[in-house]
Amino acid sequence: GGATVSFTMTAFTPLEHRKTRVFGSHGMAEGDGRTVRVVDFRDGSEEILDSRTSTGASAADGHGGGDGGLTAAFVDAVANRDQGRLGVDAAGALAGHLVVWAAERARESGTVVPLTGE
């Protein structure tokens, strides 16, 4: 009972939105920050979901505009001395970073890096 994930990042692409593709045994999902395309491999059906919240693709739009929101939430939390305004605690933020660091270790070493919850 587990899952294997492959992560690839490249800087050598035309300037456009980030794209994410997730593959499973029965289908895939592909998103670009505005739309998500879901494909069922079993019957070939496709569904397109459109968020209509897409922002620009320049560096100033950082993570689809998310960087601005993170910065504003951080400033608000500090100004009000209220960590609860961040929407995540330190343990949750650390857990997210541990996943990314494990992905980078896997990329550098060419091996699977298990996440053991440590």
Backbone as a chain_set.jsonl record, in Angstrom:
{"seq": "GGATVSFTMTAFTPLEHRKTRVFGSHGMAEGDGRTVRVVDFRDGSEEILDSRTSTGASAADGHGGGDGGLTAAFVDAVANRDQGRLGVDAAGALAGHLVVWAAERARESGTVVPLTGE", "coords": {"N": [[0.763, -1.181, 0.0], [1.29, 1.694, -1.124], [2.528, 4.592, -2.829], [4.206, 5.61, -5.781], [5.963, 8.395, -6.794], [6.904, 10.584, -9.355], [8.914, 13.336, -9.952], [9.539, 16.104, -11.938], [11.323, 18.954, -12.801], [11.85, 21.76, -14.822], [13.703, 24.45, -16.174], [13.956, 25.206, -18.706], [11.946, 26.08, -20.695], [9.379, 27.657, -22.692], [8.17, 30.878, -21.577], [5.505, 30.44, -19.579], [2.55, 29.355, -17.85], [3.035, 27.321, -14.927], [3.01, 23.776, -15.207], [1.371, 20.878, -14.152], [1.413, 17.426, -13.921], [-0.191, 14.489, -13.07], [-0.013, 11.08, -12.799], [-1.794, 8.042, -12.723], [-2.736, 4.587, -12.205], [-5.162, 4.286, -13.463], [-5.688, 6.627, -14.773], [-5.066, 10.143, -15.521], [-4.244, 13.47, -14.406], [-3.962, 16.777, -15.465], [-2.789, 19.967, -14.961], [-2.709, 23.577, -15.297], [-2.746, 25.824, -13.724], [-4.973, 27.228, -14.335], [-6.786, 25.56, -15.758], [-7.826, 22.153, -15.337], [-7.272, 19.051, -16.677], [-8.748, 15.983, -16.798], [-8.188, 12.641, -17.412], [-9.492, 9.508, -18.106], [-8.022, 6.489, -18.322], [-9.191, 4.043, -18.759], [-11.584, 4.227, -20.234], [-11.127, 6.274, -21.958], [-12.318, 8.713, -21.587], [-12.571, 12.276, -21.067], [-12.367, 15.125, -18.945], [-12.682, 18.58, -18.519], [-11.813, 21.003, -16.247], [-12.327, 24.309, -15.334], [-10.932, 26.949, -13.691], [-11.0, 29.666, -13.953], [-9.485, 31.567, -12.68], [-7.024, 32.325, -13.39], [-3.813, 33.865, -13.382], [-1.209, 36.125, -14.447], [1.856, 35.024, -16.122], [4.35, 35.862, -15.455], [7.439, 36.458, -13.616], [6.772, 38.222, -11.604], [4.258, 37.46, -10.904], [4.516, 35.395, -9.197], [4.099, 32.086, -8.436], [1.518, 31.842, -9.568], [0.273, 34.065, -8.494], [0.083, 33.415, -5.892], [2.285, 33.916, -4.204], [2.078, 36.614, -3.484], [-0.225, 36.555, -1.901], [0.657, 34.871, 0.178], [2.671, 36.479, 1.271], [1.187, 38.732, 2.1], [-0.479, 37.519, 4.038], [1.458, 36.711, 5.882], [2.554, 39.203, 6.723], [0.231, 40.304, 7.846], [-0.233, 38.446, 9.931], [2.06, 38.842, 11.522], [1.79, 41.589, 12.159], [-0.534, 41.512, 13.67], [0.141, 39.792, 15.611], [-0.648, 37.072, 15.506], [-0.519, 33.896, 14.776], [-2.417, 32.175, 13.773], [-3.617, 33.386, 11.601], [-2.21, 32.628, 9.419], [-3.016, 30.224, 8.335], [-1.745, 27.828, 8.463], [0.228, 25.779, 10.593], [3.501, 25.628, 12.172], [4.349, 22.941, 12.07], [2.854, 21.881, 9.931], [3.808, 23.438, 7.798], [6.487, 22.632, 7.811], [6.186, 19.905, 7.193], [5.32, 20.007, 4.511], [7.602, 21.106, 3.32], [9.442, 19.056, 3.839], [8.609, 17.046, 2.089], [9.227, 18.202, -0.405], [12.007, 18.491, -0.143], [12.728, 15.801, 0.036], [12.014, 14.987, -2.526], [13.908, 16.406, -3.998], [16.275, 15.2, -3.04], [15.863, 12.638, -4.068], [15.939, 13.219, -6.794], [18.603, 14.126, -7.083], [20.057, 11.852, -6.29], [19.053, 9.821, -7.822], [17.423, 7.863, -6.84], [14.693, 6.225, -5.076], [13.167, 7.949, -2.493], [12.027, 7.214, 0.565], [9.25, 8.403, 2.484], [9.0, 8.56, 5.78], [7.634, 9.688, 7.849], [9.134, 10.793, 9.8]], "CA": [[0.0, 0.0, 0.0], [1.965, 2.979, -1.207], [2.505, 5.233, -4.143], [5.478, 6.111, -6.288], [5.775, 9.682, -7.453], [8.037, 11.086, -10.123], [8.86, 14.791, -10.025], [10.485, 16.688, -12.882], [11.23, 20.401, -12.931], [12.784, 22.269, -15.811], [13.674, 25.895, -16.414], [14.189, 25.403, -20.137], [10.673, 26.057, -21.398], [8.893, 29.015, -22.971], [7.495, 31.486, -20.435], [4.092, 30.09, -19.517], [2.171, 28.883, -16.519], [3.543, 26.014, -14.512], [2.126, 22.663, -15.527], [1.49, 19.734, -13.261], [0.781, 16.208, -14.433], [-0.204, 13.394, -12.106], [-0.416, 9.86, -13.487], [-2.151, 6.899, -11.905], [-2.939, 3.376, -12.997], [-6.427, 4.371, -14.2], [-5.878, 7.896, -15.457], [-4.131, 11.221, -15.239], [-4.766, 14.829, -14.294], [-2.972, 17.744, -15.926], [-3.26, 21.313, -14.666], [-1.801, 24.671, -15.649], [-3.042, 26.984, -12.91], [-6.319, 27.677, -14.691], [-7.629, 24.412, -16.074], [-7.373, 20.797, -15.017], [-7.797, 18.05, -17.609], [-8.753, 14.66, -16.177], [-8.352, 11.613, -18.438], [-9.674, 8.148, -17.605], [-7.38, 5.584, -19.279], [-10.005, 2.853, -18.99], [-12.573, 4.431, -21.3], [-10.699, 7.377, -22.809], [-13.085, 9.937, -21.349], [-11.842, 13.444, -20.579], [-13.153, 16.2, -18.35], [-11.904, 19.805, -18.348], [-12.292, 21.873, -15.177], [-11.753, 25.639, -15.563], [-11.065, 27.749, -12.475], [-11.161, 31.066, -14.357], [-8.782, 32.446, -11.743], [-5.646, 32.368, -13.842], [-3.116, 35.145, -13.363], [-0.104, 36.189, -15.393], [2.892, 33.996, -16.047], [5.658, 36.478, -15.248], [8.025, 36.235, -12.296], [6.057, 39.07, -10.649], [3.022, 36.793, -10.522], [4.952, 34.33, -8.313], [3.249, 30.938, -8.135], [0.144, 32.138, -9.957], [-0.254, 35.093, -7.607], [0.09, 32.911, -4.519], [3.334, 34.528, -3.386], [1.536, 37.853, -2.923], [-1.131, 36.172, -0.821], [1.462, 34.384, 1.302], [3.343, 37.626, 1.872], [0.176, 39.528, 2.798], [-0.887, 36.778, 5.234], [2.567, 36.763, 6.836], [2.599, 40.558, 7.29], [-0.957, 40.42, 8.687], [-0.022, 37.642, 11.14], [3.064, 39.516, 12.356], [1.216, 42.849, 12.646], [-1.564, 41.209, 14.664], [0.687, 38.8, 16.556], [-1.601, 35.967, 15.462], [-0.08, 32.869, 13.829], [-3.602, 31.549, 13.206], [-3.969, 34.046, 10.345], [-1.409, 32.05, 8.337], [-3.696, 29.083, 7.744], [-0.922, 26.633, 8.653], [1.148, 25.915, 11.718], [4.893, 25.313, 11.828], [4.471, 21.516, 11.728], [2.317, 21.708, 8.584], [4.749, 24.038, 6.847], [7.66, 21.758, 7.769], [5.83, 18.668, 6.482], [5.343, 20.308, 3.078], [8.992, 21.277, 2.892], [10.11, 17.749, 3.878], [8.267, 16.345, 0.847], [10.006, 18.797, -1.494], [13.425, 18.145, 0.055], [12.874, 14.387, -0.329], [11.985, 14.933, -3.994], [15.209, 16.879, -4.488], [17.251, 14.132, -2.755], [15.614, 11.571, -5.046], [16.439, 13.695, -8.09], [20.069, 14.154, -7.061], [20.638, 10.52, -6.106], [18.482, 8.871, -8.77], [16.809, 6.775, -6.084], [13.424, 6.496, -4.411], [13.367, 8.38, -1.11], [10.782, 6.962, 1.295], [8.829, 9.346, 3.518], [8.665, 7.698, 6.906], [6.937, 10.427, 8.89], [10.074, 11.179, 10.862]], "C": [[0.816, 1.264, 0.0], [1.838, 3.533, -2.601], [3.908, 5.649, -4.515], [5.189, 7.375, -7.069], [7.044, 10.052, -8.181], [7.871, 12.588, -10.271], [9.924, 15.275, -10.985], [10.254, 18.188, -12.921], [12.248, 20.838, -13.964], [12.608, 23.767, -15.963], [13.733, 26.196, -17.903], [12.912, 25.205, -20.934], [10.304, 27.486, -21.766], [8.195, 29.566, -21.724], [6.007, 31.178, -20.518], [3.785, 29.658, -18.099], [2.859, 27.561, -16.205], [2.521, 24.96, -14.916], [2.413, 21.531, -14.562], [0.753, 18.576, -13.9], [0.925, 15.125, -13.377], [-0.767, 12.182, -12.83], [-0.733, 8.775, -12.473], [-2.408, 5.703, -12.796], [-4.21, 3.446, -13.842], [-6.612, 5.686, -14.945], [-4.823, 8.915, -15.083], [-4.9, 12.523, -15.068], [-3.633, 15.765, -14.676], [-3.544, 19.135, -15.686], [-2.225, 22.36, -15.014], [-2.046, 25.933, -14.824], [-4.403, 27.577, -13.215], [-7.241, 26.496, -14.952], [-6.98, 23.126, -15.59], [-8.062, 19.866, -16.002], [-7.645, 16.696, -16.945], [-9.066, 13.638, -17.26], [-8.468, 10.259, -17.751], [-9.113, 7.194, -18.653], [-8.28, 4.406, -19.643], [-10.995, 3.027, -20.134], [-12.241, 5.612, -22.216], [-11.438, 8.683, -22.578], [-12.197, 11.036, -20.773], [-12.822, 14.435, -19.977], [-12.225, 17.388, -18.166], [-12.571, 20.643, -17.263], [-11.583, 23.212, -15.331], [-11.998, 26.51, -14.339], [-11.342, 29.215, -12.773], [-10.537, 32.036, -13.366], [-7.332, 32.599, -12.138], [-5.086, 33.778, -13.765], [-1.976, 35.078, -14.357], [0.951, 35.137, -15.152], [4.265, 34.596, -15.836], [6.168, 36.179, -13.845], [7.3, 37.055, -11.234], [4.763, 38.427, -10.163], [3.271, 35.598, -9.611], [3.935, 33.273, -7.932], [1.783, 31.254, -8.409], [-0.515, 33.184, -9.082], [-0.229, 34.674, -6.152], [1.139, 33.544, -3.632], [2.845, 35.817, -2.74], [0.606, 37.575, -1.762], [-0.39, 35.669, 0.401], [2.133, 35.536, 2.034], [2.356, 38.469, 2.668], [-0.279, 38.837, 4.082], [0.197, 36.823, 6.3], [2.626, 38.132, 7.516], [1.419, 40.767, 8.236], [-0.776, 39.665, 10.002], [0.98, 38.301, 12.077], [2.472, 40.78, 12.967], [0.2, 42.615, 13.754], [-1.115, 40.2, 15.709], [-0.232, 37.589, 16.672], [-1.211, 34.97, 14.378], [-1.262, 32.198, 13.142], [-4.029, 32.152, 11.882], [-3.207, 33.462, 9.158], [-2.093, 30.87, 7.659], [-2.91, 27.788, 7.844], [-0.05, 26.855, 9.88], [2.544, 25.488, 11.277], [5.049, 23.853, 11.403], [3.955, 21.251, 10.313], [3.239, 22.271, 7.518], [5.984, 23.157, 6.699], [7.358, 20.482, 6.987], [5.849, 18.886, 4.969], [6.754, 20.449, 2.547], [9.739, 19.94, 2.886], [9.826, 16.95, 2.611], [9.114, 16.874, -0.307], [11.483, 18.455, -1.359], [13.675, 16.679, -0.29], [12.864, 14.23, -1.85], [13.319, 15.381, -4.574], [16.303, 15.844, -4.218], [17.097, 12.999, -3.757], [16.156, 11.968, -6.412], [17.958, 13.64, -8.135], [20.678, 12.758, -7.034], [20.135, 9.503, -7.126], [17.837, 7.677, -8.088], [15.441, 7.196, -5.569], [13.727, 6.863, -2.968], [12.053, 8.167, -0.363], [10.507, 8.077, 2.303], [8.293, 8.519, 4.675], [7.918, 8.41, 8.013], [7.833, 10.85, 10.025], [10.186, 12.669, 10.962]], "O": [[1.014, 1.858, 1.06], [1.12, 2.993, -3.443], [4.709, 6.002, -3.649], [4.282, 7.417, -7.9], [8.143, 9.849, -7.666], [6.808, 13.062, -10.671], [11.089, 14.898, -10.863], [9.119, 18.643, -13.059], [13.376, 20.346, -13.982], [11.494, 24.284, -15.888], [13.572, 27.349, -18.305], [12.806, 24.284, -21.744], [10.862, 28.43, -21.207], [7.686, 28.797, -20.908], [5.331, 31.621, -21.446], [4.675, 29.606, -17.25], [3.212, 26.792, -17.1], [1.319, 25.226, -14.96], [3.563, 21.269, -14.208], [-0.379, 18.717, -14.36], [2.014, 14.876, -12.861], [-1.854, 12.239, -13.405], [-0.021, 8.612, -11.482], [-2.306, 5.805, -14.018], [-4.322, 2.733, -14.84], [-7.59, 5.848, -15.676], [-3.83, 8.604, -14.425], [-6.038, 12.664, -15.516], [-2.488, 15.574, -14.265], [-4.642, 19.452, -16.144], [-1.025, 22.087, -15.028], [-1.587, 27.01, -15.204], [-4.93, 28.355, -12.42], [-8.352, 26.442, -14.425], [-5.761, 23.028, -15.454], [-9.284, 19.891, -16.144], [-6.54, 16.303, -16.57], [-10.081, 13.746, -17.948], [-7.637, 9.906, -16.914], [-9.659, 7.094, -19.752], [-8.141, 3.833, -20.724], [-11.224, 2.101, -20.911], [-12.993, 5.91, -23.143], [-11.212, 9.658, -23.295], [-11.21, 10.766, -20.088], [-13.956, 14.567, -20.436], [-11.096, 17.223, -17.704], [-13.758, 20.953, -17.354], [-10.358, 23.248, -15.448], [-13.147, 26.78, -13.989], [-11.869, 29.929, -11.92], [-10.986, 33.173, -13.222], [-6.497, 32.963, -11.311], [-5.78, 34.755, -14.044], [-1.804, 34.068, -15.039], [0.954, 34.451, -14.13], [5.265, 33.902, -16.019], [5.42, 35.704, -12.991], [7.218, 36.632, -10.081], [4.233, 38.811, -9.12], [2.337, 34.864, -9.285], [3.003, 33.551, -7.177], [0.914, 30.97, -7.585], [-1.738, 33.191, -8.94], [-0.492, 35.488, -5.267], [0.919, 33.699, -2.431], [3.159, 36.088, -1.581], [0.64, 38.276, -0.751], [-0.753, 35.995, 1.532], [2.163, 35.568, 3.264], [2.654, 38.876, 3.791], [-0.447, 39.496, 5.109], [-0.102, 36.958, 7.486], [2.735, 38.214, 8.739], [1.585, 41.343, 9.311], [-1.122, 40.178, 11.066], [0.777, 38.319, 13.291], [2.631, 41.021, 14.164], [0.084, 43.424, 14.674], [-1.889, 39.804, 16.581], [-0.555, 37.136, 17.77], [-1.526, 35.166, 13.204], [-1.116, 31.697, 12.027], [-4.735, 31.503, 11.11], [-3.526, 33.77, 8.01], [-1.773, 30.552, 6.514], [-3.364, 26.752, 7.358], [0.359, 27.98, 10.169], [2.739, 25.042, 10.147], [5.803, 23.559, 10.476], [4.56, 20.475, 9.573], [3.431, 21.664, 6.464], [6.476, 22.957, 5.588], [8.19, 20.028, 6.202], [6.344, 18.037, 4.228], [7.068, 19.971, 1.457], [10.583, 19.713, 2.019], [10.706, 16.25, 2.11], [9.655, 16.097, -1.093], [12.143, 18.159, -2.355], [14.72, 16.346, -0.849], [13.623, 13.43, -2.397], [13.803, 14.794, -5.542], [17.168, 15.628, -5.067], [18.091, 12.459, -4.243], [16.76, 11.151, -7.107], [18.537, 13.163, -9.111], [21.696, 12.508, -7.679], [20.729, 8.435, -7.277], [17.717, 6.605, -8.681], [15.078, 8.371, -5.62], [14.472, 6.153, -2.292], [11.071, 8.861, -0.627], [11.434, 8.624, 2.9], [7.261, 7.859, 4.557], [7.595, 7.792, 9.027], [7.355, 11.225, 11.096], [10.931, 13.177, 11.801]]}, "num_chains": 1, "name": "protein.A"}
